[in-house]
Amino acid sequence: MNIAILGFGTVGSGVYEIIKNNKSSFLNDINVTKILDLPHNKNGMDIITSDINDILNDNTIDLVVETIGGLHPAYEYIMGALLSKKHVVTANKAVVAAYLNEFVEVSRNNGVKFLFEASAGGGIPWLASLQKARRIDDINLFYGIFNGTSNFILDHMYKNNQDFSEVLKMAQDLGYAEANPSADIDGYDVANKVVISFALAFDHYINIKDFPCFSIAKVTIDDIHYLKEKKKAIKYIGEAALLDGGYEAFVMPNIFDSTTQEANVPTNFNLITLHGETIGDLKFFGQGAGKLPTANAIIQDILDIKSQCIECDAKVDKGMPYCDTLFANRFMIRSKYLIKSENIEKIDEYKGNYYLYTSALKTKEFMNLMETVLEKDKNAFVAKVATFKQEN
């Protein structure tokens, strides 16, 4: 099998490195014959081209690995490869979340495969495990720590008594966070992974704009200390659940008991859980990003295509409605101001802040309450009290 790699940055070079340093018989007849990159990056490598048409028009190339990232030109290159009847494997969660239904349809119509295991969970076999679990069980819920950068920040704040901005800079210096860290700390990365996971768990394509997404950027070291004294920890969670033909999803900080597995996930690791009727909870732990873990997941997809060992193709339909009145959850809101509401059942004071605990609220009720809070205090911080046993 001849493959081309689009983009030769961290992940693309990782794919090339694993194949070139082949230590597995499964990789013996997989060859990288073209790499799309900038001309000045050739470094004596004759297989590098700066023209995508050199790849799309090459009938000897069977499969394209897209590692450019972002929406464009990744979308155009993936569509071009599928229309040229080449299989495509990608780790690009943004483009998969935005265009998954199109890619699935075009790949099916052209008799090729579109796989994206590395787009959610990095090196963790999360998406493949979702599909396997579904062969027996109906999945009704998934949730977890999908983003290693945000977990690195919260973990260091908790363990090392460092404030948010200090740890964020450390994460940027280590290469975990971009110069513009918004995708990681404001939840867009997690939201994309929720959309992708939802498609494979429930066969429906949902809109990233429909469900609530709260940032961790407002968390302070005082919040960490306050919760630590109560033997609690904050983790950044993406989740989705079904009920009565509708769904709810969240991306937001969650408060866990310090003894839970989620509370103890260290540094930049991920922990993702699915719940099935007969299997109960299954948890998947590991490196959710990084050069070689992500490249490893890409190569697993390549090998599945090569050996025609694919459990099932993604089936993505539209029509699953978002509903903000399905489940009731409890929340903690930190504000400098005392907020009066019949929905607040407990109030703590700590270092000049009020920590307000709500009763069990439907999402619509909670969002209305947050509008009132943010009108008074734009720096208010909110977290869901994690139970994952929804109150209907």
Salt bridges, closest charged atoms under 4 A:
GLU17 OE1 - LYS291 NZ 3.17
ASP29 OD1 - LYS306 NZ 3.33
ASP58 OD2 - LYS34 NZ 3.20
GLU76 OE2 - HIS72 ND1 2.90
ASP155 OD1 - LYS159 NZ 3.25
ASP173 OD2 - LYS169 NZ 3.03
ASP189 OD1 - LYS93 NZ 3.48
ASP189 OD2 - LYS193 NZ 2.84
ASP203 OD1 - ARG134 NH1 2.86
ASP222 OD1 - LYS351 NZ 3.91
ASP223 OD2 - ARG334 NH2 2.86
GLU239 OE2 - LYS384 NZ 3.16
ASP257 OD1 - LYS232 NZ 2.33
GLU262 OE2 - LYS283 NZ 2.63
ASP281 OD1 - HIS275 ND1 2.77
GLU311 OE1 - ARG135 NH1 2.69
ASP313 OD2 - LYS113 NZ 2.97
GLU345 OE2 - ARG330 NH1 2.93
ASP348 OD2 - LYS230 NZ 3.24
GLU391 OE2 - ARG330 NE 3.47
